[in-house]
Amino acid sequence: MRAISQNEFGGPEVLHEIDIPRPEPAPTEVLVRVVSAGINPVDAKTRAGGGMAGVLGQPPFVLDWDVSGVVEEVGFGVHTLKPGDEVYGMPWFPRQAGGFSEYVTAPSRHFALNPSTVDFDAAAAVPLAGLTAWQILHDAVHIKTGQRVLIHAAAGGVGHFAVQFAKVAGAHVTGTASAAKHDWLRDIGADQVIDYRSTRFEDVAGDQDIVVDLIGGENALRSIQVTKPGGIVVAVPGGVSADLAAAAEKRGVSAIPFLVEPDGHALTEIAALIDAGKVQVEVEQVFLFSEIAAAHQRQESGRAQGKLVVRVAP
């Protein structure tokens, strides 16, 4: 089967197509023929030697964890899926899943049936970003109706799902994004949008119950200032540094790190929201398999609206 691999860490130019054996599903696993694969910041970071490189080890390896496709075979003990089912998932994260391949195998419960109202491209855009937003809000901070939530990088992959999930949960949602994306963010549920290029969010977004920081570094430290005592700052990209922990303790705020995990049950709940029209999936661009380097370049620009997807099937 075709796959995208790399022999060294580096820029998008290290990515190249290879032929490798098609995997076979072990007991409780499914073999999925990948139609589309979503791209996330962790892919570009890992390719360059950061991200999950510490988990994957030295190249060569095959990146990507966001897939949507069709179940080809099922292993012994699989009861939830059958051949022909259209599925999406985030298999094996943070271990190697090899989403940039024509086939992947993983435990059946790492997948769920695709939302019925979207195509494979849109479905592939959901798992990692959608599960990150869902698990932060529902599992890590236990969002409640009426809370005030600030989401940084609200127009990105995780951000645009977090805006919608928080709104569905009954929260007041504030997002930071460039001005060109404000109308769209309001359309999908943001109550307040801040242009981070012209306005310091500390000046206009105080007294937050929850801050979802998808930027890291100094931005996480600044977020402590707008979180009310007893509130929570979720530091996603860089985790909780000593400085962040000290600032949070001084203000009486909890600062917590976060890492997403496979969750087929949550994907089923997310699919139901998509099919009910309560959550939109934003796909900025779909790239061909041969355009993987260009897809990584766009991802690294940090300016994509929503998600980027690679079409794996010919």
N, C-alpha and C positions, 0 to 999 in steps of 0.2 A: 504494500500500500504506500501511497505518497504521504510524506510528512515534512514539516519544516523543522530543521535542526540548526545547531551552531556548534562549532568546534572550539570556540574561544569566547570570552567575554568581550563586549565592545558595542559599537553602534549598530544601527539597523543593517548595515552591510554584511555583518557576520551571519545573517540568516540565509539559509539556502535549502533547496528541496532535496530530499533523499528518498530512497526506497527502503522500507523495513518490513519485516514479517507482520502479517495481520495477527493481532492477539486473539487468544481463545478465552472465553469466559470460564472462570473457576466456579465452583458451587456458590450459590447465592449472588452471583454476578450476572450482568447482562453485557452483551456485545452491541454497541450502538454505532450505526453508520452515521457519521457526522455530516450534516448538511451545512451548518453555519457555526461559526465560533466567534464569540465576543472577545474584545480586547480590553484589558484593564491596565491601569498604571503599574500594577505589580509585574506584568509581563515585561514591560520596557525596563523596569528597574532590575529585574532578575537577569534579563539578557545582558545588561551592562555590568553585572557582578554584585548588585545589591538585592533588594527584595527578598525572595525566597532562595537565593543562591546558597545560603547556608544550609538549607534543607536539601536542595537538589544536588549539591556538591559541584564538582568541576564538570564543564562540558565534556563530551556532547550530551545534550538532552533535548527533549521536545517540550516546548512551552505550551501554555494556555490551560485554563480550567473551565471556561464558559462554553458549553456546547448545547446544540439542539440538533436532533436527528431522529432516526428511526431504529427501533429495536430490531436487530438482525437475528440474534440467538439469545436464549436464556440458559443459565446454568441450573444444575440441580438445586432445588430448594427455593427457587424464585416463585412467588405467589402473587406479586403485585403488578407484574408487567408481563406482556406476551409479545412474540414477534409481530411486527407491523405497527406497534404503538408508537406514536410520535411523542417524543419526550424531550425534556430539557433538564440540565443539572450542572452542578459544580463538583465533579467527581474528584475525590482524593485530596483536595486542598488541605494543607500546603504541599503534600507530596506530589510527585510527577503524575499528571493525568494524561498529558500528550494530546490536548485538544486540537492542536494544529496537525491533525492526522485524519485520514479518511475513516478510521475506526478507533474507538476507545472501549475499554472494559472497565467496569467498576461495580461495586455493590449496588443491587437494584434500588435500594432505598436512598441512594445518592441522587436519584432521579425522580421526576414527577411527570405526569402527562402535560404536554404543552397547553398553554391557554388556547382555547379553541377559536378565538377571535383574531389571532395574529399569525403571521407567517413564521417560518423558521428563523429568518434574520432577526425579527423582533424578539422571538423567544430566546435566541442565543444571547441577546443583549441583557437579559435579566439576571441570571443566577448569582454571579459573584456580587455585583453591585446591589441587586435587590435583596439578597440575603444579608449583606452587610448592613444595609439600612434597617431591615426588618429586625434582625437580631439585636442591633444597638437599641432600638426603640422599645421592643417588646421583651427582650430577654435580659439586657444589661441594665437599662434604666427604668423599665416598667412604666412607660408613659401613661399619663392619666388625662382624662378630659379636663379642659380648662387650663392646662399648663402652658407656659410660654417656652417655645423652643427656637433656638437660633441655630441655623445650619450654614456653615461656611462652605464655599464652593458649591452653592446650591444648584447650579446649572449643569454640573457634571454628572457622571454615571451614578454614583452613590447618592449625590446630593438631590437629584431630581426625584429619585424614589423616596428619599427621606422626607422631602417636602410633602409628597402625596400621602405617605403612610402616617405622618404626624397629623395631617389635616383630617384624614379618615378617622383617626383616634380622637378627634375633637380638640386638638391643641391650637393655640395661636402661633402661627409660623412666620418667622423672619428668616430671610435668606440673604447672603452676600453673593454678588455676581456683578459682572460688567453691565453697564446700562443697556446695551443692545438686547440683553436677555431678560429684562425686567418684565415686559408685557407677557412673555411666555410663562415666566414663573408665576405671575399672578393668575394666569389662565389655569395653571395646574394646582393652585391652592395656596400660594404664599399670600399672607396678609400684609406683609411689609417686605420691601426689597431695598437693599442698601448697595449703592455703587462703591465698591471698595477702593476704586481709583480716585474718587473725589471726596469721600466721607469716611472719617474714622468711625467704625461701628460702635466704639465705646461712647461716642457722643449721642447716639440715637437709639441704642438697643439695650438699655439696662434692665435689671431685674428679671433675668432669664432663669427658668427652672432647670433647663437642659441646654447645653451647648454641644453640638456635634461638630467637632473640628476636623475637617478633612484636608487641612493644609499643613499643620504642624509648626514646630519651631516657635518663633516669636508670636505667631498668631494664637497659639494655644495659651501662652502666658497672658496675652492681652485679653483673652476670653474669660479668664478668671475674674477680671474686673467687672464684667457685666453679668456675672452669675450670682444670684442671691445666696446668702448663707443657707446651707442645707441643700443647695442645688448640685448638679453634676456636670462636669466637663468630660466628654469622651474624646480622648486624644488618639486618633486613628493612625496617621502615618508614622509618627515618631515615638509613640508610647509616652510614658510619663517620666520626664527627666527629673533630676533632683531639684532643679529650680522650679519646675512646675509643681512638684509635690509640696515644696515649701510654701509657694505662693497660695496654693489651694488650702493648705492647713491654716495659714494665717487668716484667710478670709472665711474659713468654716465651710469650704466647698470640697466635694469629693472629685478627685481627678483620677480617671480610670483608663487603662489601655484597652484595646480591643483587637481581636482577630476572628474573622468569620470562619464557620465550619460548615461542611455539607449538611443539608437538612431538607430531605424530600417532602416532609410534612409541611414545612413553612412554604416551600415552593407551590404546594397544592393550594394553600391559603392565598398566596400572592396571585396565582392563576385565576382564582375565583374573583378577586378584586379587579383584575384586568378584564375578565369576561363580563363583569357587571358594569364596566365603564367608569369605575371609580379611580382607576390608575392607568395612566398612559405610559407607553414605552417610547422613548425618544431615541431614534437611530439617526445620527447625523449623516453617516456615509457607510456604504457597503463596498468592500474591496474584494477583488479576485484573489484567489490563492497565490497567484504569481505576484501580487502587489503587496506582499506582507511587509516589505521594508517601508513602503510608503505609509502603510497603516500604522506602523510603529512610530514613524516620524510625526504623523498627525497626533498620535496619542501623547507623544512627548512635548508637543507644543503647549499642552495645558489649556487649549482654547476650544476643544470640542464641546458641542452642546449635546448632552446626553451621552450616548454610546457609539462606538465604532465596531463594525462587524466585518469578519472575513468569510466569504462564501467558499466553503471547502469542496462541496460537491461540484463536479464539472458542469 
